[in-house]
Amino acid sequence: MNTRVETYTDWRDYYELTKPRVVMLIVFTAVVGMFVSVPGWPGAAPLIFGTLGIGLASSSAAVYNHVLDARIDIQMMRTRGRPLPQGKLTEKSALAFATILCIVSMLILTFLVNRLTAILTFVSLIGYAVVYTAWLKRATPQNIVIGGAAGAAPPVLGWAAVTNEIQAGALLMFLIVFVWTPPHFWALAIARKDEYAKVDIPMLPVTHGEAYTRLNILLYTILLVLVTVLPYLIGMSGLIYLATAVALGAVFLHHAVRMYRVPEDDEMPMKTFRYSINYLGILFAALLVDHYLPFQINV
């Protein structure tokens, strides 16, 4: 009986290392990229194996992130309950797990999807797990802006999995996620400013103060609202997507304005952070729905 409980607990610990909720959003944007890349059905093979390969690679990057951040995670309230700081798993076993996930994902993408997707996925994995986590995160307050390129790659990966090409539509989806990342993460950084300062991570609120960070969140949110209109303007989407993008953007902008104008509202940063997660998911869902149920007004 005790053995069963321990095995189940170990399985859950490994699963937690993969940051499943984050990876689900990442994979969803990749899947939308697959469907939007072609007028009809993208095909079962790229859809199944592309999703699996990208998901495993994203999970691998998350595990590497856990290992590289284990020593600071134990000092932060938000992360000290993770498996590695709690001693539930060793760094050696976590590294082995991450490496296995990486190898399996590359084999799937290389032999069952295409080499372009495999190469792009590997580059984004290294970009997040090594360049961002091991270097940028500790090197500059613009860490999340520069490192955001790796997190914005999944729609491009999904698009490439189906078409074996990188096209304008894929780059536009990349741009949306790239511009979304700073206001999304800086809202969390404001809420966890003291914890980042404690572990000497130069997040923008720590190095430049909250007022400057709130202004940057507002400016990036304005830019995001403008960027999300581009799919409609270039004919990539229709009115369903446009209406959704404008409505979602208006709420996001409201959050950003309130954060900037009412800094004493301590709950607003986390409200903005949580909303931003829903924002991206709904926005991409609207892009997918609009792709198959286009609605236009002929003038």
SVG drawing of the C-alpha trace seen along z (x, -y; Angstrom):
<svg xmlns="http://www.w3.org/2000/svg" viewBox="-22 -58 46 60">
<polyline fill="none" stroke="black" stroke-width="0.4" points="0.0,0.0 2.8,-2.4 4.7,-1.6 1.7,-2.5 1.3,-5.9 5.0,-6.6 5.0,-5.7 1.9,-7.9 3.6,-10.8 6.8,-10.4 4.7,-10.4 3.0,-13.6 6.3,-15.2 7.7,-14.6 4.5,-15.8 4.7,-19.0 8.2,-19.6 6.8,-20.0 4.7,-23.0 1.6,-21.4 -0.6,-24.5 2.0,-26.6 2.8,-23.9 -0.9,-23.5 -1.2,-27.1 2.0,-26.8 0.8,-23.7 -2.6,-25.3 -1.0,-28.3 1.1,-25.8 -2.1,-23.8 -3.8,-27.0 -0.8,-27.7 -1.2,-24.3 -4.9,-24.8 -4.5,-28.4 -1.6,-27.5 -3.8,-25.8 -7.4,-26.5 -8.7,-23.0 -7.6,-20.1 -3.9,-20.2 -3.5,-16.4 -3.5,-13.8 0.2,-13.1 1.5,-16.7 -1.3,-17.4 -0.7,-14.4 3.1,-14.1 3.7,-17.8 1.6,-18.4 3.3,-15.6 6.8,-16.6 6.3,-20.3 4.6,-19.4 7.4,-17.1 10.0,-19.8 8.2,-22.4 8.0,-20.1 11.7,-19.4 12.5,-23.1 10.3,-23.5 12.2,-20.7 15.5,-22.3 14.2,-25.6 13.3,-23.9 16.8,-22.5 18.6,-25.7 16.3,-27.7 16.2,-25.2 18.5,-27.2 16.5,-30.4 13.1,-28.6 13.7,-27.5 13.9,-31.2 10.8,-32.4 7.3,-31.9 5.8,-31.3 8.2,-28.5 9.5,-26.9 6.8,-24.2 8.1,-22.8 9.5,-19.2 13.2,-20.1 13.3,-22.7 11.2,-20.3 13.7,-17.5 11.1,-15.2 13.3,-14.6 17.0,-15.0 18.5,-17.4 20.2,-14.4 16.9,-12.6 15.2,-15.8 18.1,-16.3 17.7,-12.8 14.0,-13.3 14.4,-16.5 17.0,-15.0 14.8,-12.0 11.9,-14.3 14.2,-16.4 15.6,-13.4 12.1,-11.8 10.7,-15.1 13.5,-15.6 13.2,-12.1 9.4,-12.5 9.7,-15.9 12.7,-14.9 11.4,-11.6 7.6,-12.0 7.1,-15.7 9.9,-17.5 13.5,-18.7 12.6,-22.4 10.2,-22.0 12.7,-19.9 15.4,-22.6 13.2,-25.5 11.8,-23.6 15.3,-22.7 16.5,-26.4 13.5,-27.6 14.1,-25.0 17.8,-26.1 16.6,-29.7 14.3,-29.3 16.2,-26.6 19.7,-27.9 19.8,-31.4 16.9,-32.9 17.0,-30.8 20.8,-30.4 21.9,-33.8 19.4,-36.5 17.2,-36.1 20.2,-37.1 21.9,-39.5 19.4,-42.2 16.0,-43.7 15.1,-43.3 15.3,-39.5 11.7,-38.8 11.6,-40.9 14.6,-39.3 13.8,-35.8 10.2,-36.2 11.2,-35.2 11.5,-31.5 8.1,-31.6 6.6,-33.2 7.9,-30.4 5.1,-27.8 2.7,-29.2 5.6,-29.2 6.5,-25.6 2.9,-24.5 2.8,-26.3 6.1,-24.8 4.9,-21.3 2.1,-21.4 3.7,-23.5 7.4,-22.9 7.8,-26.7 7.9,-29.9 5.3,-32.3 4.0,-35.8 1.0,-34.5 3.2,-32.5 5.5,-35.5 2.4,-37.6 1.2,-35.1 4.8,-35.0 4.6,-38.8 1.4,-38.7 2.8,-36.4 6.1,-38.2 4.4,-41.6 2.0,-39.9 4.8,-38.5 6.2,-41.6 2.9,-43.0 1.9,-39.4 5.1,-38.7 5.9,-42.2 2.5,-42.2 3.6,-39.1 7.0,-40.6 5.4,-43.6 3.4,-41.3 6.5,-39.3 9.0,-42.2 10.4,-41.6 11.0,-37.9 12.9,-38.7 14.9,-41.3 15.7,-38.7 17.2,-36.3 19.0,-39.0 17.1,-38.6 17.0,-41.9 13.4,-42.0 12.3,-45.4 10.4,-46.4 13.5,-45.6 15.9,-47.6 13.8,-50.5 10.9,-50.6 7.2,-49.9 6.2,-53.2 8.5,-52.6 7.3,-49.0 3.7,-50.0 4.3,-52.6 6.0,-49.9 3.1,-47.5 0.7,-50.2 2.8,-51.0 3.2,-47.3 -0.5,-46.7 -1.3,-49.6 1.1,-48.0 -0.5,-44.6 -3.9,-46.0 -2.6,-47.4 -0.7,-44.3 -3.7,-42.0 -5.7,-43.9 -3.1,-43.1 -4.5,-39.6 -7.8,-41.3 -6.1,-44.1 -4.0,-41.7 -7.0,-39.4 -5.8,-36.6 -8.9,-36.7 -12.4,-38.1 -14.9,-39.9 -15.2,-37.2 -11.6,-37.5 -11.5,-41.3 -14.5,-41.7 -12.9,-39.3 -9.5,-41.0 -10.9,-44.5 -13.0,-43.4 -10.2,-41.5 -7.8,-44.3 -10.1,-46.8 -10.3,-44.9 -6.5,-44.3 -6.0,-48.0 -8.4,-48.8 -6.3,-46.7 -3.1,-48.3 -4.5,-51.8 -5.7,-51.1 -2.4,-49.6 -0.7,-52.7 -3.1,-55.3 -4.0,-53.5 -0.7,-52.0 -2.1,-51.6 -4.4,-48.8 -2.2,-45.9 -4.5,-43.3 -4.4,-44.7 -1.0,-43.2 -2.1,-39.6 -5.5,-40.3 -3.8,-41.6 -1.5,-38.5 -4.4,-36.1 -6.4,-37.9 -3.5,-37.9 -3.4,-34.1 -7.1,-33.9 -6.6,-36.7 -4.1,-34.8 -6.0,-31.6 -9.3,-33.2 -7.6,-35.3 -6.1,-32.3 -9.3,-30.4 -11.1,-33.2 -8.4,-33.1 -9.1,-29.4 -12.9,-29.7 -12.7,-32.6 -10.5,-30.6 -13.2,-27.9 -16.3,-30.2 -15.2,-33.4 -17.7,-36.3 -17.2,-39.3 -19.4,-42.3 -19.3,-43.1 -19.6,-46.8"/>
</svg>
